[in-house]
Amino acid sequence: MKITIYEKRPYENNIIQEYKNLKDIEFVTTEEILDNNTIDLCKGSDGITILGYSCLDTNLLDKIKENGVKYISTRTIGFNHIDIEYAKKIGLKVSNVTYAPNGVADFTIMLMLISIRKYKPAMWRQNVNDYTLNGLMGREMRNLTVGVIGTGRIGATVIKNLSGFGCKILAFDKYKNPAVENYAKYTSFDELLNNSDIITIHVPLTQENRGIINKNNISKMKTGVVIINTARSELANIQDLIEGIETEKIGALALDVFENEDEIYHHYLSTDIIKNKDMAYLRQFPNVVLTQHMAFFTDGATEEMIRNSIESLISFKQTDTCKNEL
């Protein structure tokens, strides 16, 4: 079996070598994304695996098919970077991966605590030996209501972890998770917006929920609301978030994902000029925390991502299906 791995990361090398030693697999690897410049690398491969920066539109999917590839696996939970319906139409099998939700859930709660305890300006002050407390008074989780949008594996883990803080927890999802009802109260979407001090988003990106955090919905929130997004940037309208920060409707904002982050996050740019003006503008606010799409980035999760992706391609080859098929 031949597999081409695009967007290979150094932390994946040991797992790739393990499969080379144990399985009859030939790997072609590149750190580059899959695009028109690198498409020929997959010629003759049974399957390919990518990360989220390779955007597989109809043009690329046709070329993948022409190169003899039958199977595609993305080493991500999200799959909005692949035209799934067109892939199916031309006979390509596609899968994503799953990994334990704990890393993202832990990171989400960390962002909540950083935001309500005003750690960013406190850290800035320490760097210039300013140890004053004026303006740094925080809030306690036990006195707050947290609204969780999306109660799948990650959202449910966030809720379970939050239960130990003694806060009130509201939840919204089209499909109720019975395990969540032990810790949170399911409400309507508007009721969650109206009553939450902190709102955190844990839904996959679809056409239906694109931009659900927008000017209209922000207007329904409490003044001073804290918004956390460790899911997908397109779930929130960036211009409306900026207006919310400027008007102080939003009291704090923590984003692990950002619109048009592809050429910035996960790249070394210390001597470059960042051309994402919205990112450059937002990050200067003391109540805005931006992290570089790293909520997923734990030793356990990254191992599961590459391992599950390779196993999916092997399963496709052997049985024409896999447990994570989309």
N, C-alpha and C positions, 0 to 999 in steps of 0.2 A: 504494500500500500504506500502511496506517495501523498504527502501532505505539505502544503505551502503555508508557512506561518508568517503573516504580515504583522507589523507593529510589535515585533518581539522585544521584550524587555529583559534586562540582565537578570532580574529575579526569577525569570522563567527557565533559565538555562539548565538547572539541575533536574527539573521535571522532564524537560525535553530529552536530556541525556539518559534519564531513567528509561523512557519509552524506547529510545534507540537501542538500549541494551537488552530490553525484555521483549520487545515486539519486532516483528518484521516490517518496520516502517522506515521509509526514506523521507527525511525532512529537508525542505528548502526553506531557509529563514531570511528575513530582512527586517530591519528596524523601520523601514518606510511604510507608509500607508499604501493601500491598494488603490491605484488610480491608473490613468492611461499610460503613465510612464513606467509602471511596475507590473502591469497586467500580464506581460509575457512570462514572468517568473512562475506563474501557476500552470503553464502549459503542460499537459500530460499528468497533472495531479488528480487524484480521486477527490480530494477535498481541500478546502482552505479554511483557515481560521483568522479572524480579524479582531481588532478592538473597535472602540466607538468612533474613531476619527476617519475610518474608511467608509465613505458614503456610497452605498451600492445602489445607484439609480438604474433605470432601464438600460441605458447605454452600457454601463459596466457589467450588468448582469448578462446581457447578450454576449459580451466578449468573454466572460467567465464560462458561459455555456459553450461557446465556440472553441475554447481551449480544452474541452473535454472534462471539465470539472462537473461533478454531480452533487457535491455536498458542501454546504457553507455552515460554519459555526462561528458565532460571535462570542468572544470571551467577556461578555457583559450580560447583565440582566435585561437592560433596556435594548430595544431593537428598532427604534425609530430611524436609525441610519440605514436601514435596508428596506427596499420596496418589497415587502413580503408577498403581497398578492401577485406582483409580476413574476417574482421568482417561482412561485407555485405554478403560474400559468405556463412558464417555459420548462417546467419539469425539474427545477432545482429544489433540493431538500434543504431546509434551514433550521437551525437550532440556536437557542441561547444557552446560558448557564445559570445555575443557581449556586449560591454560597450562603453560609450561615449569616443571618441578619444582624448578629450582635455587634460587629464592627461599626456599621453605619448607625445602628441604634445608639451605641455608646457615644459616637461622635456627635450625633444630634443633640443628646442631652448635654454634652460638653459645651456646645454652642449656646444652648439655652443659659447655662450657668455663666459663661463668659459674658453674655449679653446683659443678664439681670444684675450681675455683680460688677459691671463696668470695668472689666479687666483690661481692655485695650487701652483706655486712657491711663489707667494705673501703671501699666507696663511702660507706656511712653514716658511718664513722669520719672520712673525709676532710672531710665537711661540718662537723665540729666540731673540725677540726685535730688529730685523733687519728691519728698515723701509726705506731702500734705494730703489731707482727706477731703477738702472742700470739693463738692461736686461728684464724689465717688460713692455716695450712699446707695446701697443696692436694695434689692427686695428678696424675700424668702419664698422659696418654691411652695411651702405649705400654705401660703396665703394667696396663691394664684390659681387661676383656671387655665388649663392647657387644652387646646383644641387640636386634635390629630385628624388630618384629612387623609384617609386611606388606611385601612386596617388589615392589609395583607401581612406577609411575614415580617417585614421591617416595621411597619406601623404598629403591629401587635406587640412586637418586642419593645418598642419605645414605650408603649402604654404600660406593659408589665413592669419595666424598669422605673417608670415614673411613679408607679403606685407606692414605691417605698419612700417617696418624698412627702407624701401626705397631701398632695395637691388634688384639686378637683379635676377630673379628666372628662372631656367631651369627645365624642368620636363621630365621624361621618364616613360612610361608604355605601355604595349602591348595594353591596352584599354584606350582610352582617356576619361577623365572626363570633361564634358562640363563646370562644375562650376570652374574648375581649370584654364581654358583658360582666365578667367578674370584677373588672377594674374600672370600667368607663361606662358612661351613659351615652347611648346613641341618640343623636339629635338630627334635626334638619340642617342643611348646609347654612342657611341664614341664621339659625339659632346659634350654631357654632361660631359664626363670624361675629355676631352681636355680643357674645358673652365670654369670649376667650381673651385672656391677658397675653397668652403666647399661642401662636398658631404654627404648626409644623406640617409639612407636606410630604406625603409618602405614597404617591400614586404614579403609575406609568404614564408616559406622555401619549395621549391620543388626540385625534382631531376634536373630540368632544370636550376635553378638559384643557386644551391649549389656552394659556392666558387666563386661567380661572382666578388668579390673583391679579385683579385689574382695578382701575379707578372706581368703578361702580361697587365692587365688592369690598375694596378697602374702605370706602365711605361707610359701610355697614359695621366696620370694626370699631372697637374701643379706641379712643384717643390714647396714644402711647403704646399700642399693641407691639409685641415683639413677633417678627416673622422669621421663620427658619426654613431654608430650602436645601435639602441634601439629595433631592431627586433629579429633576431636569429643569434647566434654566427656562425653557419655553413655557413652563407652567405659570410663570409670572411675567407680566408686562414690565420691562425694565424701566421705561419712562414713567410709568405710574408708581413704581417703587421709589424712583428718584423724587417725584413730586411729594410722595408721602413722607419721605425723610426731610425734604426742604420745609414742608409745612408743619412738621412735627406731629402729624397724624400717626406716623410710625415712630415708635419710641426707640426701637433698635431693630437691626436687620442683620442676619447672618446667612451668608450664601456660600455653599461649597461648589456651586455651579454658576456659570455666568454666560450670558448671551455672547456668541461669537468668541468663545474661549479657545477654539481649536488650535490656533497658531500661537497661543500664549501659555496656557497651562501645560505642565509637564515638559516645558522647554527651558533651556538656560538662556536668559535674556538680560543679564545684569548690565550689559553695556549697550543695550538696544533701547530705542524709543518705543514705548507701548502705544499703539495706535488706536486701541479701544478706548475712546474718550469717556464712555459711560463708566467703564471700570476705573479709569484713572480719577474720575470725578468722585465716584462713590467711596472709594477706599480712603479718602482723606477725612471723612466724617468720623468723629470719635465713637459714635454709636453704630458704626457699620463694620462688620467683620467679614472679610473675604478669605476663604481658604481655597487652595488650588486643586479642587476636585480630588480630594484625598480621603473622603469619609470611608470609602471601600478599602483603603490601602492598609491592610494588615497582612501578617505572614500567613495566617490561615486562609483568608479570603483569596489572596493572589494564587496560592497553591491550588485551591479548589477551582479557580477560574480556568487555568491552563489545563489542569487534569480533566475536568469535566468536558472541556471543549474537545480535547483529543479523543476521549472516550466516546463522545457523541459521534465523531466522524468514523471511528472504528465500528460503532454499532450500526450506523447508516450503511457502511460497506458490507457488513455481515448479515444484517437483517432487514435493511431498507427502511428502518425506523430507529428512533431513540426516544428516551423518556422526556427530553427537553425539546422535542420537535415543535416548531411553531406552525 
